[in-house]
Structure formats: structure tokens, C-alpha cells
């Protein structure tokens, strides 16, 4: 339950359209639900603006199915990341409305989409091999209520591909730039825009890339201003951060603190 839903419930009680007992029933899952092996943070959307996300790696398939089923009983969207095809099939069997993005390895349950905010988040990749991580970021940002655009395979080995899309790049409110190898692309993009750039290192590359460490260090040492960096392959973190930045921008434009 988020702040909007809580306000609506309280208004229903004040208008006598919902009884106190009915309201208590709606609130009984706050602030968490104990499943024994997991404590679902059903209060998170109210605190943070977005509900708890299910990280599938390390969890048993039946645990993921139960967690998503319980979270799906509310009105908020449910996002699972790093979901294998096997997990997706099991979730879809229990929850037919679930949508699986095989490339991004995400599962989404969404009863009512969030209204789209003003502004656009642009997800850029250096190469096609970066797409799984980039798609995780794009799905996350889209689910959180943002307009998301994708610009893929425009790395520095063929810089003319990036420059051909300069208008799209400079029109974005926030940019996520995913790259492996030496991780140079976020610095290039950072030098072209006056918007926040979230650098997303990927584990793509040969031996000396050290599973994305080379890209991570290159991005942390960027000489372009306004570039921040998330962890290796953390598409979810990049999409979430981009959404928060875009939200703050919209709230500032509307005079909210």
C-alpha cells in the first residue's frame, strides 16, 4: 500500500463508505508479513514510494511463487529480477497475468499501471551484449511510472552511431548508460548532455575486463561531470535511481519539497 492508496482508504472511512473493520482488514498486512523463510515488507511502498522487489537468485522456485502471490494480493505492482525461464514458467502457472521479459530476466505483475511522469529516461548500451542488464533497468524505470526510451548498440568503436542520435540523447531527463569492456561510453555521453548520467558497468568483456571490474573502475574515474555509477550488472539499481531523479525533477517543477 502506497500513500495514495492509504489516503483513498482514509477518505472512504471518513465518508462512511468503508467501515472501520474493513479498513483494518486492508491494513492488517502492514508493516510486514512473516512467511517463516521471508518477511515481506508490505510497508515499503508507503515509506519509499515503490514496493519490495523480489531478487530471484538464491531462492527456491516455490518460495518465489509464494512471495509473488502474497505480494500480488495488494494493489501495488510486483517486480521480480534475475528470474530464470524455469522460475517464470512456475510463476506464470500460478499467476497467469504475470509478464516475463526473457531478455531482461524480469517478471512483472501489474494491476493498475502508475501514471506516467513528465520527462523521459533514456537507456543506452554500448553493445548488444549489454542488453540483458539494460532491459532490467528499462523495465524497472517503466514500471515505476516513467517514459522510457531505448538506444542500443552505439558504443565508442563506432561513435558515429551515437552522434546520429544526438537529439534523442539531449532530450532525455535522465540517462542510463550500460557498457562493458573498458566502460568508456558513459564519459562520452556525459560530455554531450547537461542531465544526470547513471553509468551501468556490465560484466561483458574478455579476460582483463575482470568480469566488469575494468568498466566499473573506468566509470568511477570518468572525467565527465554529472556521471554517477552503480554496481556491476545492477540494472535494477540504475533504473530505480533514474526514476527517483526523474521524480524529484517533476516534484520540483510542481513546487513540491
Buried (B, 14 or more C-beta within 10 A) or exposed (E): BBEBBBEEBEEBBEEEEBEEEEBEEBEEBEEBBEEEEBEBBBBBBBEEBBBBBBBBEEBEBEBBBBBBBBBBEBBBBBBBBBBBEEBBEBBBEBBEEBEBBEEBBBBBBBEEEBEEBEBBBBBBBBBEBBBBBBBBBBBBBBBBBBBBBBBBBBBBEEEEBBEEBEEEBEEBBBBBBBBBBBBBBBBBBBBBBEBBBBBBBBBBBEEEBBBBBBBBBBBEEBEBEBBBBBEBBBBBBBBBBBBBBBBEBBEEEEEEE
